[in-house]
Amino acid sequence: RALDLEHVKLFINPVLSGSSHIHFKPLNILFSCFCYRIYIQNLQQLQVIRFVVAEINGNPDILPNVTLGFQAYDSCDVLQLDLKGALQAVTGYDRIIPNYRCAGDVSLSSIIGPSISTHSILLSHILRLFSYPLISHYATSPLLSNKREFPSFFRTVPSDIFQSKGLADLLLHLGWTWVGLLAVDTDYGQQGIQLVQQGIVSAGACVAFSENILTSHPDRNAPHIVKVMKVSTAKVVVIFANGIDLIPILEEMIKQNITRILIASDAWSISTMASLKTFSAHLVGTIGIALNSGTIPGLREFLNTIHPSMTLGRYLIRIFWELTFSCKFIDDKNQTGYFSNAVKECTGSENLASVQNVYTDVSNLRTTYSVYTAVHAVTKSLEDMKNCKYPQGSCPDIWNFKPWQLLYYLKKVRFKLKDGREVYFDKNGDPPTVYDIVNWHLSPSGDMHHVKVGSYDMAAPPGKVFTINTSAIIWTTGERQVPISVCSQSCPPGFWKAARKGEPVCCFQCVPCPQGEITNQTDSFTCIKCLWDMWPNSEKTTCQPKPVEYLSYEDPLGTILSSTSVISSLVPVAILKIFIKFKTTPIVKANNYSLSCLLLVSLSFCFLCSLVFIGYPQPVNCLLRQVTFGMVFAICVSCILAKTIMVVFAFMATKPGSNLKKWTNPHVSYVMVFICSLLQFILCITWLSIASPYPEQNIETQPRLIIIQCNEGSPTAFWCMLGYLGLLASISFVVAFLARRLPDSFNEAKFITFSMLAFLSVWVSFIPASVSAQGKYTVAMEIFAILASSWALVVCMFANKCFIILSARPTPLATAELTAKHRR
């Protein structure tokens, strides 16, 4: 019987050999020789071998005076029949005689086939013993690339290693990180799907489920598989299987009414078995990776030349004829079994050129083109061997060569086909890796078409290895955009992916970036910390320069405080003018005129010293502002202390026998002011010498701001200076408080008591307020304390005196008393 491409034996004068499965598995694998379904596409491949052999034999420039022939063997896709056919090809007759070739008059050059990887592995182990080249047109298992195990194996299709990488790249390119995997339980399916899984997992994607299509089960385990698909949230399923094994899965999907985006391996990406109209709703939109297509000039016309009367393959051609034209050959005793009650008789005059089917379609030849390439590879190797130029007769005889001699040339073969495609085998026996990416479209007539939408070419320049036109893809879901198949939605910029405990890495939750960090990409695993002088925007997608903060004159708060300081400083000056104008009055004389003038001048400077705190903190400002504040207030409080003590001495000196009269001299008060101020001066000089203040950029208090502030250098020195002022004020307050009841019509100790009480209250309140305040408000708080304490002294010490001076003249009695007091 005629054979399919599972084995095609290539002989030299006359025959070339091969093996294939025009039919599918027999009803009884071991005993039946009747295959229950014909595979028309493999019939096309058989005719291609006829076409190529005839083309080569008719070309005088290729192997002149040498005739190629071939034999074919139909294995029905059964391992036992594949093995039987290969051994028959080696023996040379219809029987098998191990390790012996009976047909000595012709040389067996090679065997093309089988198409199944598992079968190729078995045959390669056997044929390696004889060193016969085995060239498969469809076996893609990565195991066959091991030249130590399979030294005589070659193939004209890429290894599944590259197919699996291409499928993984396809999934990742389309953004599918949550996919299901189905694989037939053969070497092809298991190894292929494992490589796909490794590829997508290493790239960060995840497998939602992985199930096996069990070929030992009549239903292929379809109910369980489809149930898993239905429960899973994955919208994309990668299937490594043959078209015939996929049919039960599709039938069950229809039964359970589910659709998924199917990703096809090369075994069924262009299958005609699964593209029946029954499954069109579930298969439209399928994306597959397929063998690179090619064209063979003149093939269509040659295919139309077959006829039921032909000797070669007559049985298969007659079955094909009956199926194509829906007729029955009367002379056959219903051998085919396809039509028991034929509606018409086959005459043999039917016009095959008018038929459009899988057999006559030569627009996108894939597997057929792979067979075409295999025959030309063997032919080129024979030609190179015939043209051998080695001296001393070491070249093999083209009429009587050994298999290992041709194997040598087959490893080094390199040539170009008519369409310009270069053919060669690498060190593993694999050809250049080129795939087409196809999309299944449904035509208005209901037929399924495989439309090329991209390519995967490992020989292409970087950046062009993987190309796909997503706008040309029709999706199963009917969407215009690429559908989404993810376990968790993408995290937008500003968030990072936090894995869920016990779940795959693709299942995560989106967590906002911590304070001071950003992400500017989708699906970031970590956040990026901004530079010290940068801060994230509100979306946490970019780092922006931090705002600089300090108490400036342009700031409304700074404007108010500076204006208040300047205006307030004029009040002591105005009071000083009053005192100068009325210095001859008893009330001015009684208040120690010189000391009061010094106090008013220092109070004016107390108001003005707050201006040093406003504006950009320059090194000079930082160096002087606290020292200026400390010295001015030290003079001011020292004057009040001196006035307080002088009041006490004045009244105590009136007692008989008192020795304190000498201490009522005005110079004593000046000495007291000098000594008290000198101590503060020494403290400030020591502070500046040991740890002077300096400007700094503070990012700790408020991380989103750069606070330009003055570092006091030594906080201890600052609080010592402030504490010294508090000590002077406390002593003055205690003394004045004790002297408040001294008998006199005008006792200044009462006003000093109130002024010191207000002064101390302001600065005691300042301590917690300054600790709680931040940034420019800390400075504003100190300025407020300066202004408030200065106003307390001005009001308590001089308001009543000015009122008396300006509102009414002193009575004669009061004048006499004040004059007497002054004289004392």
Buried (B, 14 or more C-beta within 10 A) or exposed (E): EBBBBBBBBBBBBBBBBBBBBBBBBBEEEEEEEEBEEBBBBBBBBBBBBBBBBEBBBEEEEBBEEBBBBBBBBBBBBBBEBBBBBBBBBBBBEEEBEEEEBEBEEBBBBBBBBBBBBBBBBBBBEBBBEBBBBBBBBBBBBBBBBBEEEBBBBBBBBBBBBBBBBBBBBBBBBBBBBBBBBBBBBBBBBBBBBBBBBEBBBEEEBBBBBBBBBBBEEEEBBBBBBBBBBEEBEBBBBBBBBBBBBBBBBBBBBBEEEEBBBBBBBBBBBBBBBBBEEEBBEBBBBBBBBBBBBBEBEEBBEBBBEBBBEBEBBBBBBBBBBBBBBEBBBEEBEEEBEBBEEBEEEBEEEBEBEEEEBBBBBBEBBBBBBBBBBBBBBBBBBBBBBBEEEEEEEEBBEBEEBBBBBBBBBBBEBEBEBEEEBEBBBEEBBBBBBBBBBBBBBBEEEEEBEBBBBBBBBBEBEEEEBBBBEEEEBBBBEEEEEBBBBBBBEBBBBBBBBEBBEEEBBBBBEBEBBEEBBBBBEEBBBEBBBBEEEBBBEEBBBEBEEBEEBBBBEEBEBBEEBBEBBEEBBEBBEEBBEBBEEBEEBBBBBBBBBEBBBBBBBBBBBBBBBBBBBBBEBEEEBBBBBBBBBBBBBBBBBBBBBBBBBBBBBBBBBBEEEEEBBEBBEEEBBBEBBBEBBEBBBEBBEEBBEEBBBEBEBBBEEBEBBBBBBBBBBBEEBBEBBBBBBBEBBBBBBEBBBEBBEBEBEBBBBBBBBBBBBBBBEBBEBBEEBBEEBEBBBBBBBBBBBBBBBBBBBBBBBBEBBBEBBEEEEBEEEBBEBBBEBBEE
